[in-house]
Amino acid sequence: MTTLPITCSVVPELNNKWLTVWFNQPERRNPLTDEVISDLALVFDAIAHRPDIRGVTLRGRGGFFCAGGDLKGFQALANGAADDAIKTSSNIGSVLAQLEALPQVTIAVIEGAAMAGGLGLACCCDVTVGLSDAKFGFSETRIGITPAQIAFYVLQKCGYSTGRRLMLTAAKFDGAEAAALGVLDQVVDDPSLLNEAEQQIIGAVLECAPGAVAACKRLIRGLQGVEGDQRVAFAAENFSACLQSDEGREGVASFLEKRRPFWFRESQ
């Protein structure tokens, strides 16, 4: 089984089938440096085929989620070769795609602030939870660049019209407004409630069949690229494969027999 990589800029902690990935540069407000992007890629690659890991939480050390792109690094790129800037942007895009494609349920737990690329990273997650006084913003156009790699995920998270407005105007907002905009799925007022909200989500996920969760994520992603009869066929094949799997047979039998399925018992 693939072991988790040992990194410095992000710290993976596995506890009871759930992985927390900590951004680990609080003295710099956890920026998305080249090192962070590289380390995230290693972690996501290591867990992509780990069915024993049921979910992933992204969180920042020091009470701060993520400050976004490394502006000192951007300054060097601005005065360098175009190929270098393209490579850096592509690396960020690849990590975002890795995160969205993970078979596990992903949660972003946000306190302090989630800015620019950091907020885009959160938008890739399946569930976002944050403090009402946390700060959010898409600052890219204010400093003369675009939210290039995160734009797709922002539009996907909060809708085309809202996402377009937020990114074009370099909007800044707090957690309460983030919930109203669809950026946050759940907002709480106290850090202790933040942990409680995360644990409630984890508890719900651990009651679900891990294979079915992974298949559901494939279904959701796949439906974006098919239409009409192809959509019907794609969904039917997805359903049939799940129903006739060991999980599907166990899930139906356990419901009819009024008992817990094996994946629930194994998670306790």
C-alpha positions as CSV (number, residue, x, y, z in Angstrom):
1,M,0.0,0.0,0.0
2,T,1.3,3.5,-0.9
3,T,2.7,5.3,2.1
4,L,2.1,9.0,2.7
5,P,4.9,11.2,1.7
6,I,6.9,13.1,4.4
7,T,6.9,16.8,3.4
8,C,7.6,20.1,5.2
9,S,5.3,22.6,3.5
10,V,2.2,20.5,4.0
11,V,1.7,17.9,6.8
12,P,-0.6,14.9,6.2
13,E,-2.1,13.4,9.4
14,L,-4.2,10.2,9.1
15,N,-6.6,9.5,11.9
16,N,-9.4,6.8,11.8
17,K,-9.5,6.6,8.0
18,W,-9.6,10.4,7.6
19,L,-6.6,12.4,6.3
20,T,-6.0,16.0,7.3
21,V,-3.6,17.9,5.1
22,W,-2.2,20.9,7.0
23,F,-0.7,23.9,5.2
24,N,2.4,24.3,7.3
25,Q,3.8,27.8,6.7
26,P,1.8,29.8,9.2
27,E,4.5,32.5,9.5
28,R,3.8,33.3,5.9
29,R,0.0,32.8,6.1
30,N,0.3,29.5,4.2
31,P,1.0,30.7,0.6
32,L,0.8,28.4,-2.4
33,T,4.5,28.3,-3.2
34,D,6.1,26.0,-5.7
35,E,7.1,23.7,-2.8
36,V,3.5,23.6,-1.6
37,I,2.1,22.7,-5.0
38,S,4.7,20.0,-5.5
39,D,4.1,18.5,-2.0
40,L,0.3,18.6,-2.5
41,A,0.8,16.7,-5.8
42,L,2.8,14.0,-4.0
43,V,0.1,13.7,-1.3
44,F,-2.8,13.6,-3.8
45,D,-1.0,11.0,-5.9
46,A,-0.3,8.8,-2.9
47,I,-4.0,8.7,-1.8
48,A,-5.7,8.4,-5.1
49,H,-5.7,4.6,-4.9
50,R,-6.1,4.3,-1.1
51,P,-9.7,3.1,-0.5
52,D,-8.8,2.8,3.2
53,I,-8.7,6.6,3.4
54,R,-12.3,7.7,3.4
55,G,-11.9,11.4,3.2
56,V,-9.5,14.4,3.2
57,T,-9.6,17.7,5.0
58,L,-7.6,20.7,3.9
59,R,-6.7,23.1,6.7
60,G,-4.1,25.7,7.6
61,R,-1.8,25.8,10.6
62,G,-1.8,29.0,12.7
63,G,-5.5,29.6,12.3
64,F,-5.1,30.7,8.7
65,F,-6.3,28.7,5.7
66,C,-4.3,29.9,2.7
67,A,-3.1,33.2,1.4
68,G,-3.0,32.2,-2.2
69,G,-0.2,32.5,-4.8
70,D,3.4,33.3,-3.8
71,L,3.7,36.9,-4.9
72,K,7.5,36.9,-4.6
73,G,7.6,34.0,-6.9
74,F,5.2,35.7,-9.3
75,Q,7.4,38.8,-9.4
76,A,10.3,36.6,-10.6
77,L,8.0,35.0,-13.2
78,A,6.8,38.5,-14.4
79,N,10.3,39.4,-15.4
80,G,11.3,36.0,-16.8
81,A,10.5,33.7,-19.7
82,A,6.9,33.1,-20.7
83,D,7.5,29.3,-20.6
84,D,8.3,29.5,-16.9
85,A,5.1,31.3,-16.1
86,I,3.1,28.8,-18.2
87,K,4.8,25.9,-16.4
88,T,4.0,27.3,-13.0
89,S,0.4,28.0,-13.9
90,S,0.1,24.5,-15.4
91,N,1.5,22.9,-12.2
92,I,-1.2,24.7,-10.2
93,G,-3.9,23.6,-12.6
94,S,-2.7,20.0,-12.4
95,V,-2.9,19.9,-8.6
96,L,-6.4,21.4,-8.7
97,A,-7.5,18.7,-11.1
98,Q,-5.9,16.0,-8.9
99,L,-7.8,17.3,-5.9
100,E,-11.2,17.4,-7.7
101,A,-10.6,13.9,-9.1
102,L,-9.8,12.3,-5.7
103,P,-12.2,9.4,-5.0
104,Q,-12.5,10.5,-1.3
105,V,-14.8,13.2,0.0
106,T,-12.8,16.4,0.4
107,I,-13.5,19.1,2.9
108,A,-12.0,22.6,3.2
109,V,-12.1,23.9,6.8
110,I,-11.5,27.7,6.6
111,E,-10.5,30.0,9.4
112,G,-8.5,33.3,9.2
113,A,-8.6,33.7,5.4
114,A,-8.8,32.0,2.1
115,M,-7.6,34.3,-0.6
116,A,-7.2,34.0,-4.4
117,G,-5.6,30.6,-5.3
118,G,-6.3,29.4,-1.7
119,L,-9.9,30.1,-2.2
120,G,-9.8,28.4,-5.5
121,L,-8.4,25.3,-3.9
122,A,-11.3,25.4,-1.4
123,C,-13.7,25.6,-4.3
124,C,-12.3,22.3,-5.6
125,C,-13.4,20.5,-2.5
126,D,-16.7,18.7,-2.1
127,V,-17.7,20.5,1.1
128,T,-16.6,23.9,2.4
129,V,-16.9,25.0,6.1
130,G,-15.7,28.2,7.5
131,L,-15.9,30.8,10.3
132,S,-18.2,33.7,9.9
133,D,-15.4,36.2,10.5
134,A,-13.0,34.6,8.1
135,K,-11.9,36.7,5.1
136,F,-12.3,35.7,1.5
137,G,-11.3,37.3,-1.7
138,F,-10.3,37.0,-5.4
139,S,-7.5,39.6,-5.6
140,E,-6.0,38.6,-8.9
141,T,-7.4,41.4,-11.2
142,R,-6.5,44.0,-8.5
143,I,-2.8,43.1,-9.0
144,G,-2.9,42.8,-12.8
145,I,-3.3,39.1,-13.3
146,T,-6.2,36.6,-13.8
147,P,-7.6,33.8,-11.7
148,A,-6.6,31.5,-14.5
149,Q,-6.5,28.0,-13.1
150,I,-9.1,28.5,-10.4
151,A,-11.8,30.1,-12.6
152,F,-13.4,26.8,-13.7
153,Y,-13.8,25.6,-10.1
154,V,-15.1,29.0,-8.8
155,L,-17.8,29.0,-11.5
156,Q,-18.6,25.4,-10.7
157,K,-18.9,26.1,-7.0
158,C,-21.0,29.3,-6.9
159,G,-22.5,29.5,-10.4
160,Y,-21.6,31.3,-13.5
161,S,-23.1,34.7,-12.8
162,T,-21.9,35.0,-9.2
163,G,-18.5,33.6,-10.0
164,R,-18.0,35.9,-12.9
165,R,-18.9,38.9,-10.7
166,L,-16.7,37.9,-7.8
167,M,-13.6,37.4,-10.0
168,L,-14.0,40.4,-12.3
169,T,-14.5,42.8,-9.4
170,A,-11.7,41.3,-7.2
171,A,-14.4,40.9,-4.5
172,K,-13.7,40.7,-0.8
173,F,-16.2,39.3,1.7
174,D,-16.5,37.6,5.0
175,G,-17.7,34.1,5.9
176,A,-21.3,35.0,6.4
177,E,-21.5,36.5,2.9
178,A,-19.4,33.6,1.5
179,A,-22.2,31.3,2.7
180,A,-24.9,33.4,0.9
181,L,-22.8,33.4,-2.2
182,G,-22.4,29.6,-2.2
183,V,-18.7,29.7,-1.6
184,L,-19.2,28.2,1.9
185,D,-21.6,25.3,2.4
186,Q,-21.7,25.8,6.2
187,V,-20.7,28.8,8.3
188,V,-20.2,28.8,12.1
189,D,-19.3,31.5,14.6
190,D,-16.8,29.8,16.8
191,P,-13.7,27.6,16.2
192,S,-15.0,24.9,18.4
193,L,-18.1,24.7,16.3
194,L,-15.9,24.5,13.2
195,N,-14.4,21.3,14.5
196,E,-17.9,20.0,15.4
197,A,-19.2,20.8,11.9
198,E,-16.3,18.9,10.4
199,Q,-16.8,15.9,12.6
200,Q,-20.5,15.8,11.6
201,I,-19.6,15.7,8.0
202,I,-17.0,13.0,8.6
203,G,-19.5,10.9,10.6
204,A,-22.0,11.1,7.7
205,V,-19.4,10.1,5.1
206,L,-18.2,7.1,7.2
207,E,-21.7,5.7,7.1
208,C,-21.5,5.7,3.3
209,A,-20.0,3.0,1.1
210,P,-16.5,4.1,0.0
211,G,-16.9,2.6,-3.4
212,A,-20.3,4.2,-4.0
213,V,-18.8,7.6,-2.9
214,A,-16.0,7.2,-5.5
215,A,-18.5,6.1,-8.1
216,C,-20.8,9.0,-7.3
217,K,-17.9,11.5,-7.8
218,R,-17.2,9.8,-11.2
219,L,-20.9,10.2,-12.0
220,I,-21.0,13.9,-11.1
221,R,-17.8,14.7,-13.1
222,G,-18.9,12.5,-16.1
223,L,-22.4,14.0,-16.4
224,Q,-20.8,17.3,-17.4
225,G,-19.5,15.9,-20.6
226,V,-22.4,13.9,-22.0
227,E,-25.9,14.7,-23.2
228,G,-29.1,13.0,-24.2
229,D,-29.0,9.3,-24.7
230,Q,-25.3,9.2,-23.8
231,R,-26.2,10.7,-20.4
232,V,-28.8,8.0,-19.8
233,A,-26.5,5.2,-20.8
234,F,-23.6,6.6,-18.7
235,A,-25.8,6.9,-15.6
236,A,-27.3,3.5,-16.1
237,E,-23.8,1.9,-16.4
238,N,-22.7,3.7,-13.3
239,F,-25.7,2.5,-11.4
240,S,-25.5,-1.1,-12.6
241,A,-21.8,-1.4,-11.7
242,C,-22.5,-0.1,-8.1
243,L,-25.6,-2.2,-7.6
244,Q,-23.9,-5.4,-8.7
245,S,-20.7,-4.8,-6.7
246,D,-20.0,-6.3,-3.3
247,E,-21.0,-3.0,-1.7
248,G,-24.3,-2.8,-3.6
249,R,-25.3,-6.3,-2.7
250,E,-24.3,-5.7,0.9
251,G,-26.1,-2.4,1.1
252,V,-29.4,-3.7,-0.2
253,A,-29.2,-6.8,2.0
254,S,-28.3,-4.9,5.1
255,F,-31.2,-2.5,4.6
256,L,-33.7,-5.3,4.1
257,E,-32.3,-7.2,7.1
258,K,-32.2,-4.0,9.3
259,R,-28.6,-4.2,10.2
260,R,-25.5,-2.1,9.6
261,P,-23.5,-2.7,6.4
262,F,-19.9,-3.9,6.8
263,W,-18.3,-0.5,5.8
264,F,-20.1,1.2,8.7
265,R,-19.0,-1.4,11.2
266,E,-15.4,-1.2,9.9
267,S,-15.4,2.6,10.4
268,Q,-16.3,2.4,14.1
